[in-house]
Structure formats: C-alpha cells, structure tokens
Amino acid sequence: MRLLVLGGTEFVGRAVVEEGVARGWKVSVFNRGTHEAPEGAAVLRGDRTAPDGLAELRNGEWDVVVDTWSWAPAAVRDAAELLSGRAGSYAYISSRSVYEYPVAVGADESAPLVEGSPDDADYHDRASDYARVKAGGELAAVRAFGDRALLARAGLILGPYENIGRLPWWLNRIAQGGPVLAPGPAELKLQLIDVRDLAAWTLDAAARQVGGAFNVTSPVGHTTMRELLEACVRATGSDARLRWADPDPILAAGVQPWQDLPVWVPPGDLYEFLHRTNVDKVIGEGLRCRPVEETVADTWAWLRSIGGEAPQRPDRPAVGLDPEVERSLLSGAA
C-alpha cells in the first residue's frame, strides 16, 4: 500500500506514519520540515498555507491519504481537491468536538454538527473555534472524495508523542511522589483512545475504502480515573499516594476541569459528552483498544527517553494544576 501522511511528525500523524512503516507500506510524509520525519518514510516538503505550497504533491499516486490538519479548512480543501483523482481514500482525523453541544447521551454519528465552511481560509487565526475548523475540514474532505472520505472523529487521545500534555502532566506529577490530589469520583468511567489504536484503525478502514463518519474512541467504561492514576503510580514506580477528593471543593477552589486537572471532568453535561459516547459503529468496523495500563507505561517510557519533558503544541495552553492550589486542596482531601 502507498500511504501519504499530510504532516506525519507529531503525535497522531507520527503514530500513523510509524504504523504504516511497520506494516511494510510505502510511506511518504508531506510537511514544512519543522520536525524530523520518522525513520522509513520518504519526505516531501511544502507549506500548505503558502502560495503554490502543494507543488510537491502535483505528481504521484497513493492508496491512502491521512490528514490531521486542525486549522483553516481551506488547507484540507486544497489538498483533497488536488489529490482526489490520484488517491484511493482520504482519511481526515477529525474530532468529536464537531457535534453541537450538549449532545444527547447515546447519540451516534448522526447527531447535529456545528456549522463550518470548507472554504474558511483564515490561516493565521490560531484561536479559531476548534469545532468549527474541524467541521469545515470534514466538509472539504467529503466534497473532494465523496464516499471515499473517512472522518475519524476522535475522542480523548493519549499515548506516546502526546503534545497536549495531559497524560505527561499526570505522569510527571505522580513521579514526584508524596500525596497527590486525585479528583473524584474515583470510579468515574472514562473513554479514551490510544493514539496507536487510532492510527491502526484509520489505516485498516481507509485501506478498505470505508467512508463516512465514526466516533473513534473506546467503549464507555474502558477505564476509570482510579485505574488511570493507579497505572501512573505503577509505571513511574514512585511513592505517590493518591488522595481522592470530591468535585465540589475542587471546583470551589477555582480549578478548571480538563485544563488544570487534565482528563478529569466532574459528572455533568460535559462529562456526558466526553465519556458517554456511542461507539457501536466503530466497534462494528473493527476498532480494538489496548488496556490503559499499556498506554500509560509506554507513554512514561517515551517521556523518559526524551528527558521527561513532553513537546507542547504552540496553539494549546499548557495544562496542569498550580502546586500551591494542590497543597491547599490536599489539606482537606480524604
């Protein structure tokens, strides 16, 4: 199989490239060259936001194209239109954020979407609404590829190469040891997707020219907050002691769920949206999710291999709880 990855050097794109190379596929990556491509991939250079920036893609044919673009949808439009006659399938890594919020519990891929435009070309607005640009990217992919467009609406993505900082923050905090504020309820069910499982499923489906939208995340209750944080303790080998706290005092202290305490959101509408997703369609199409213990252990091994500090996307704020706020909350934790 001939695979073209637009991007291919960070987090999701890198996982896709490594999966393709491991399968023995002929893999090419197209990017600006800001980061080094994984070993085994051919490199094509270009800037999607620049005039004539797609020149390197004017020739060549591919069986599968994977696009992880998260900004102006016009970049997806231009690439997809250029490649539509020379590629078998176009997989766009989208997000469950494209659904209108709040989403009814149990809603599937037919739930209403936010408005987006495939022709939005504001390349410099990094603060653009993420849901809107992802929705526009979906429309661009479908307009060019029709039923050969695969829309992978990913949920919470964790795993090696993470450049958002969620799991890396927890691992580094727990590695410090001592009492650690653990936001409850401890048995709060979580849905997530290991980046490598997302990559493998996307390539499997695209190679079969599966089209349409899929909620790509684990089944409800794949893990819990307790299981996730206890896996971090085991992986790091630290003497950390998880001190579980109810949501109310955490919220009263001004702590922002998801941002200050990554992954965690208390029960409510946002929790229902993030962690009670209908995944019947993607499970029926073959998604397999590895145990959270493996995701945590491999992420810790990767972090140690790069000196402990994860890369940070420039368009995302750093996550994590102020140590002073944590100490204050720990004084009242169970």
C-alpha positions as CSV (number, residue, x, y, z in Angstrom):
1,M,0.0,0.0,0.0
2,R,1.1,3.5,-0.8
3,L,0.4,5.9,2.1
4,L,0.7,9.7,2.1
5,V,0.5,11.5,5.5
6,L,0.0,15.2,5.5
7,G,2.1,16.2,8.5
8,G,3.4,13.0,10.0
9,T,5.9,14.2,12.5
10,E,3.9,14.9,15.7
11,F,1.5,12.9,17.9
12,V,-1.3,11.5,15.7
13,G,0.5,11.9,12.4
14,R,3.7,10.4,13.7
15,A,1.7,7.4,15.0
16,V,0.1,6.9,11.6
17,V,3.5,7.0,9.9
18,E,5.1,4.6,12.2
19,E,2.1,2.2,11.9
20,G,2.4,2.4,8.1
21,V,6.1,1.7,8.1
22,A,5.7,-1.2,10.5
23,R,3.2,-2.7,8.0
24,G,5.7,-2.5,5.2
25,W,3.7,0.1,3.4
26,K,5.5,2.7,1.1
27,V,5.0,5.8,3.3
28,S,5.5,9.4,2.3
29,V,5.1,12.4,4.6
30,F,4.4,16.0,3.4
31,N,5.3,18.9,5.7
32,R,7.3,22.0,6.2
33,G,10.3,20.2,7.7
34,T,9.9,21.8,11.2
35,H,10.3,18.3,12.7
36,E,12.1,15.2,11.5
37,A,10.0,12.6,9.9
38,P,10.0,9.0,11.4
39,E,12.6,6.6,10.0
40,G,11.5,4.7,6.9
41,A,9.3,7.4,5.4
42,A,10.0,9.4,2.3
43,V,9.9,13.2,2.8
44,L,8.1,15.7,0.6
45,R,8.4,19.4,1.5
46,G,5.8,22.1,1.3
47,D,3.8,24.6,3.3
48,R,0.0,24.1,2.8
49,T,-0.6,27.8,3.8
50,A,1.7,29.3,1.2
51,P,1.1,30.1,-2.5
52,D,2.0,27.0,-4.5
53,G,2.8,25.3,-1.3
54,L,1.4,21.9,-2.6
55,A,3.7,21.8,-5.6
56,E,5.4,18.6,-4.3
57,L,2.0,16.8,-4.4
58,R,1.2,17.5,-8.1
59,N,2.6,14.2,-9.1
60,G,2.3,10.8,-7.6
61,E,-0.5,8.3,-6.7
62,W,-1.4,6.9,-3.3
63,D,-3.8,4.3,-2.0
64,V,-4.4,6.1,1.3
65,V,-4.0,9.7,2.3
66,V,-4.3,10.7,6.0
67,D,-4.7,14.3,7.0
68,T,-4.5,15.6,10.6
69,W,-4.9,19.3,9.9
70,S,-6.5,21.3,12.7
71,W,-6.6,24.9,11.4
72,A,-8.1,26.7,8.4
73,P,-10.3,24.2,6.5
74,A,-9.2,25.6,3.1
75,A,-5.9,23.7,3.6
76,V,-7.8,20.5,3.6
77,R,-9.9,21.6,0.7
78,D,-6.9,22.4,-1.5
79,A,-5.0,19.2,-0.7
80,A,-8.1,17.0,-1.1
81,E,-9.1,18.6,-4.4
82,L,-5.5,18.2,-5.7
83,L,-5.3,14.5,-4.7
84,S,-8.9,13.4,-5.4
85,G,-8.0,11.8,-8.8
86,R,-4.8,10.2,-7.6
87,A,-5.7,8.7,-4.2
88,G,-8.0,5.8,-3.3
89,S,-9.1,7.1,0.1
90,Y,-8.8,10.3,2.2
91,A,-8.9,9.9,5.9
92,Y,-9.4,13.1,7.9
93,I,-8.6,12.9,11.6
94,S,-11.4,15.0,13.0
95,S,-12.8,15.3,16.5
96,R,-16.0,14.7,18.4
97,S,-15.9,18.4,19.0
98,V,-17.8,18.8,15.7
99,Y,-21.1,17.9,17.4
100,E,-23.4,20.6,18.7
101,Y,-23.1,20.9,22.4
102,P,-24.8,19.5,24.5
103,V,-25.1,16.1,22.8
104,A,-27.8,13.7,23.9
105,V,-26.4,10.7,25.8
106,G,-26.2,7.7,23.5
107,A,-26.3,9.9,20.3
108,D,-24.4,8.4,17.4
109,E,-22.7,9.9,14.3
110,S,-26.0,11.3,13.0
111,A,-26.1,13.9,15.9
112,P,-26.3,17.6,14.7
113,L,-23.0,19.3,13.9
114,V,-21.7,22.8,14.4
115,E,-21.5,25.0,11.3
116,G,-18.3,25.0,9.3
117,S,-17.1,26.0,5.9
118,P,-14.6,24.1,3.7
119,D,-13.6,27.5,2.3
120,D,-12.5,29.1,5.5
121,A,-9.0,30.3,4.8
122,D,-8.0,32.3,7.9
123,Y,-4.7,30.5,8.3
124,H,-3.4,32.9,10.9
125,D,-6.2,32.7,13.5
126,R,-4.8,30.0,15.8
127,A,-7.5,30.9,18.3
128,S,-10.2,29.9,15.8
129,D,-13.0,27.7,17.2
130,Y,-11.7,24.2,17.1
131,A,-15.1,22.7,16.4
132,R,-15.8,25.0,13.5
133,V,-12.5,24.4,11.7
134,K,-12.7,20.6,12.2
135,A,-16.3,20.7,10.8
136,G,-15.0,22.7,7.8
137,G,-12.2,20.2,7.3
138,E,-14.7,17.3,7.2
139,L,-16.8,19.2,4.6
140,A,-13.7,19.8,2.5
141,A,-12.7,16.1,2.6
142,V,-16.2,14.9,1.6
143,R,-16.6,17.5,-1.1
144,A,-13.4,16.2,-2.8
145,F,-13.7,12.4,-2.1
146,G,-17.3,11.8,-1.5
147,D,-17.9,8.3,0.0
148,R,-14.2,7.7,-0.1
149,A,-13.7,10.2,2.7
150,L,-13.2,8.7,6.1
151,L,-13.9,11.0,9.0
152,A,-12.3,9.8,12.2
153,R,-14.0,11.8,15.0
154,A,-11.5,11.0,17.7
155,G,-12.3,11.3,21.4
156,L,-9.6,11.9,24.1
157,I,-6.3,10.9,22.5
158,L,-3.5,9.7,24.8
159,G,-0.2,7.8,24.3
160,P,3.4,8.3,23.2
161,Y,4.3,11.6,21.4
162,E,1.4,13.5,23.1
163,N,2.0,17.2,22.6
164,I,-1.0,18.4,24.5
165,G,0.4,17.4,27.9
166,R,-2.5,15.6,29.6
167,L,-1.1,12.2,30.4
168,P,2.5,13.5,30.5
169,W,1.5,16.0,33.2
170,W,-0.1,13.3,35.4
171,L,2.9,11.0,34.9
172,N,5.4,13.7,35.9
173,R,3.3,14.9,38.8
174,I,2.9,11.4,40.2
175,A,6.6,10.7,39.6
176,Q,7.4,13.4,42.1
177,G,5.9,11.3,44.8
178,G,4.2,12.2,48.0
179,P,0.5,13.0,48.4
180,V,-1.2,13.7,45.0
181,L,-4.6,15.3,44.6
182,A,-6.8,12.8,42.8
183,P,-10.1,14.2,41.5
184,G,-13.1,12.0,42.1
185,P,-15.3,10.2,41.9
186,A,-12.5,7.5,41.8
187,E,-14.7,5.2,39.8
188,L,-15.7,7.8,37.2
189,K,-15.8,6.0,33.9
190,L,-13.5,7.3,31.1
191,Q,-13.4,6.9,27.3
192,L,-10.2,7.5,25.5
193,I,-8.2,6.2,22.5
194,D,-4.5,5.3,22.4
195,V,-3.0,7.2,19.5
196,R,-1.6,3.9,18.1
197,D,-5.0,2.3,18.1
198,L,-6.4,5.4,16.4
199,A,-3.7,5.1,13.8
200,A,-4.1,1.3,13.2
201,W,-7.9,1.6,12.9
202,T,-7.7,4.5,10.5
203,L,-5.3,2.7,8.2
204,D,-7.3,-0.5,8.3
205,A,-10.5,1.3,7.4
206,A,-9.0,3.6,4.8
207,A,-7.3,0.6,3.1
208,R,-10.7,-0.9,2.7
209,Q,-12.0,2.4,1.4
210,V,-14.5,2.6,4.3
211,G,-16.1,6.0,4.2
212,G,-18.3,8.2,6.4
213,A,-18.0,9.5,10.0
214,F,-17.0,7.4,13.0
215,N,-16.7,8.2,16.7
216,V,-13.2,6.8,17.3
217,T,-12.8,6.2,21.0
218,S,-13.1,3.4,23.4
219,P,-16.3,1.8,24.7
220,V,-17.9,3.5,27.8
221,G,-16.0,2.5,30.9
222,H,-12.8,1.4,29.1
223,T,-11.1,2.6,32.3
224,T,-11.7,4.8,35.3
225,M,-10.0,7.7,37.0
226,R,-8.7,5.3,39.7
227,E,-7.4,2.8,37.1
228,L,-5.7,5.6,35.1
229,L,-4.0,7.2,38.1
230,E,-3.0,4.0,39.7
231,A,-1.5,2.9,36.4
232,C,0.6,6.1,36.5
233,V,1.8,5.2,40.0
234,R,2.9,1.7,38.9
235,A,4.5,2.9,35.7
236,T,6.6,5.6,37.5
237,G,7.5,3.4,40.4
238,S,7.1,6.4,42.7
239,D,5.9,6.6,46.3
240,A,2.9,8.7,45.3
241,R,-0.2,8.4,47.5
242,L,-3.4,9.3,45.7
243,R,-5.6,11.4,47.9
244,W,-9.1,11.3,46.5
245,A,-11.3,14.5,46.7
246,D,-14.9,15.1,45.8
247,P,-15.5,17.5,42.9
248,D,-17.2,20.3,44.9
249,P,-14.2,21.5,46.9
250,I,-12.0,21.3,43.8
251,L,-14.4,23.4,41.8
252,A,-14.9,25.8,44.6
253,A,-11.2,26.5,44.6
254,G,-11.5,27.7,41.0
255,V,-9.8,24.6,39.5
256,Q,-10.7,24.2,35.8
257,P,-11.6,20.6,34.9
258,W,-9.8,19.3,31.8
259,Q,-7.3,22.2,31.9
260,D,-5.9,22.3,35.5
261,L,-6.6,18.7,36.1
262,P,-6.1,17.0,32.7
263,V,-8.5,14.3,31.5
264,W,-10.9,14.8,34.5
265,V,-14.3,16.4,34.3
266,P,-16.9,16.0,37.1
267,P,-20.2,14.4,36.4
268,G,-22.5,16.7,34.3
269,D,-23.2,17.7,30.7
270,L,-19.5,17.9,29.7
271,Y,-18.7,14.6,31.3
272,E,-21.7,13.0,29.4
273,F,-20.3,14.5,26.2
274,L,-16.7,13.4,26.7
275,H,-17.2,10.0,28.3
276,R,-20.5,8.5,27.3
277,T,-20.0,8.3,23.5
278,N,-21.9,5.9,21.3
279,V,-19.2,3.8,19.6
280,D,-21.2,1.0,18.2
281,K,-20.3,1.9,14.6
282,V,-16.6,2.0,15.0
283,I,-16.5,-1.2,17.2
284,G,-18.5,-2.9,14.4
285,E,-15.8,-1.7,12.0
286,G,-13.1,-3.4,13.9
287,L,-11.7,-0.9,16.5
288,R,-9.6,-2.6,19.2
289,C,-8.4,-0.7,22.2
290,R,-5.4,-1.7,24.3
291,P,-5.5,-1.7,28.1
292,V,-4.9,1.7,29.7
293,E,-2.0,0.2,31.6
294,E,-0.1,-0.3,28.3
295,T,-0.9,3.3,27.2
296,V,0.4,4.7,30.5
297,A,3.5,2.5,30.6
298,D,4.5,3.2,27.1
299,T,3.9,7.0,27.5
300,W,6.2,7.0,30.5
301,A,8.9,5.1,28.7
302,W,8.7,7.6,25.8
303,L,8.8,10.6,28.3
304,R,11.9,9.2,29.9
305,S,13.5,8.6,26.5
306,I,13.2,12.3,25.7
307,G,14.3,13.6,29.1
308,G,10.9,13.8,30.8
309,E,9.6,17.0,29.1
310,A,6.9,16.4,26.5
311,P,6.6,18.7,23.4
312,Q,3.9,21.3,23.6
313,R,1.7,22.4,20.7
314,P,2.1,26.2,20.3
315,D,-1.6,26.7,19.8
316,R,-2.6,25.0,23.1
317,P,-2.1,26.3,26.6
318,A,0.0,24.2,28.9
319,V,-2.1,22.1,31.3
320,G,-1.6,21.3,35.0
321,L,-2.5,22.3,38.5
322,D,-0.7,25.1,40.4
323,P,1.2,23.3,43.2
324,E,0.0,25.9,45.8
325,V,-3.6,25.2,44.9
326,E,-2.9,21.4,45.1
327,R,-1.4,21.8,48.6
328,S,-4.3,23.8,49.8
329,L,-6.8,21.2,48.5
330,L,-4.8,18.3,49.9
331,S,-5.2,19.7,53.4
332,G,-8.9,18.9,53.1
333,A,-8.7,15.7,51.0
334,A,-9.6,12.3,52.4
